[in-house]
């Protein structure tokens, strides 16, 4: 029997992003609702941030700030 392989997440919730970035939930919502944050989309009431968009945004911020 083959063991289940863990799947890489394709998207994160706003709360997950807040925890990963070490910012408040409110600040994370502010970022995704602005043009300055990572790209996000809605599925029903949920706001999801694609992993690739978050990584790209973090890298861009590092270039701007560093």
Phi, psi and omega in degrees: 000134183275135179286146177288134178267137178295137180270140175285135178289136177269333181222159177233151173282166178299321181294320177297318179296318179301315180295317181296323182272350181071036178239168180288159177300318180298317179295323178295318177296320178300317180297312184289338178270357178255172176276356183267349184262183179292153178299141181216162177215161181258142169231102187064235179271352183273143172254125181241142179244118178298142181303318181293324179292320179295314180298316179298315181297315179299316179297320178296319180295323179295322178292318181293316184277342189251000000 
